[in-house]
Amino acid sequence: MTPTQTALLIVAMGLVTFLPRYLPLVLWKDRALSAPVKAFLGYVPPAVLAAIVVPALLLPSGEWTGLRGAAPALAGGAATLLLMLRTKQLLLASGAGIAVFFGLTFLLQ
């Protein structure tokens, strides 16, 4: 592949990514969303987050290796969730979750 083709491919990928997000904003900027659509859209961020996090917690290596393989990720996720619910401090909860994950990874080796 020539450098020109690579550059064109990168530009095309950028347009394919950008246009589906931008065009609805431009075409329907004056339209109000109905209550059911707004309610539905409220569930999208938690659903996407769950779709990203749950497989990473249950299948940290990409496949099921047993509970021992998933234990550090599950414990780190649980620690992060519990601290976040209790303290509402993202940095503290994330740091504690990371510490639990690496601590258990070290202990289980």
C-alpha positions as CSV (number, residue, x, y, z in Angstrom):
1,M,0.0,0.0,0.0
2,T,1.4,3.4,-1.0
3,P,1.6,6.3,1.4
4,T,-1.1,8.1,-0.6
5,Q,-3.5,5.1,-0.3
6,T,-2.7,4.9,3.4
7,A,-3.5,8.6,3.9
8,L,-6.8,8.3,1.9
9,L,-7.7,5.2,4.0
10,I,-7.2,7.2,7.2
11,V,-9.2,10.1,5.9
12,A,-12.0,7.7,4.9
13,M,-12.0,6.0,8.3
14,G,-12.2,9.4,10.0
15,L,-15.2,10.4,7.8
16,V,-17.0,7.1,8.4
17,T,-16.5,7.6,12.1
18,F,-17.4,11.3,12.3
19,L,-20.3,11.6,9.9
20,P,-22.8,9.2,11.6
21,R,-22.3,11.2,14.8
22,Y,-22.4,14.7,13.3
23,L,-25.1,14.4,10.7
24,P,-28.0,13.7,13.2
25,L,-26.9,16.7,15.2
26,V,-27.1,18.9,12.2
27,L,-30.2,17.5,10.5
28,W,-32.4,17.2,13.7
29,K,-31.0,20.0,15.8
30,D,-34.4,21.7,16.0
31,R,-36.5,18.6,16.8
32,A,-37.3,17.8,20.4
33,L,-37.0,14.2,21.5
34,S,-40.1,12.5,22.9
35,A,-40.2,11.3,26.5
36,P,-39.9,7.6,25.6
37,V,-36.8,8.3,23.5
38,K,-35.2,10.3,26.3
39,A,-36.0,7.6,28.8
40,F,-34.4,5.0,26.4
41,L,-31.3,7.1,25.9
42,G,-30.9,7.3,29.6
43,Y,-30.2,3.6,29.7
44,V,-27.6,3.6,27.0
45,P,-24.5,4.7,29.0
46,P,-24.9,2.2,31.8
47,A,-25.6,-0.6,29.3
48,V,-22.5,0.3,27.3
49,L,-20.4,0.5,30.4
50,A,-21.7,-2.9,31.6
51,A,-21.0,-4.4,28.1
52,I,-17.4,-3.3,28.4
53,V,-16.7,-4.0,32.1
54,V,-18.4,-7.3,32.7
55,P,-16.5,-9.4,30.1
56,A,-13.3,-7.8,31.3
57,L,-14.0,-8.9,34.9
58,L,-15.2,-12.4,34.1
59,L,-12.8,-13.2,31.2
60,P,-9.6,-11.2,31.9
61,S,-7.5,-13.3,29.5
62,G,-10.2,-13.4,26.9
63,E,-11.4,-16.9,27.8
64,W,-12.7,-18.6,31.0
65,T,-9.7,-19.8,33.0
66,G,-11.6,-20.7,36.1
67,L,-12.4,-18.6,39.1
68,R,-8.8,-18.4,40.1
69,G,-7.9,-16.6,36.9
70,A,-10.8,-14.2,37.3
71,A,-10.4,-13.6,41.0
72,P,-8.1,-10.6,40.9
73,A,-10.3,-8.8,38.3
74,L,-13.5,-9.6,40.2
75,A,-12.1,-8.6,43.5
76,G,-10.7,-5.3,42.1
77,G,-14.0,-4.6,40.4
78,A,-15.9,-5.3,43.6
79,A,-13.6,-3.1,45.6
80,T,-13.9,-0.3,43.1
81,L,-17.7,-0.6,43.1
82,L,-18.1,-0.7,46.9
83,L,-15.7,2.2,47.5
84,M,-17.4,4.3,44.8
85,L,-20.8,3.7,46.3
86,R,-19.6,4.5,49.7
87,T,-17.3,7.5,49.1
88,K,-18.3,8.8,45.7
89,Q,-14.6,9.5,45.0
90,L,-13.6,8.1,41.7
91,L,-9.8,8.5,42.1
92,L,-9.8,6.7,45.5
93,A,-12.1,3.9,44.3
94,S,-10.1,3.4,41.1
95,G,-6.8,3.4,43.0
96,A,-8.1,0.9,45.6
97,G,-9.5,-1.4,42.9
98,I,-6.1,-1.3,41.0
99,A,-4.3,-2.1,44.3
100,V,-6.6,-5.0,45.1
101,F,-6.2,-6.4,41.6
102,F,-2.4,-6.2,41.6
103,G,-2.1,-7.4,45.2
104,L,-4.2,-10.5,44.4
105,T,-2.4,-11.1,41.2
106,F,0.9,-11.1,43.1
107,L,-0.4,-13.3,45.9
108,L,-1.9,-15.9,43.5
109,Q,1.2,-16.4,41.4
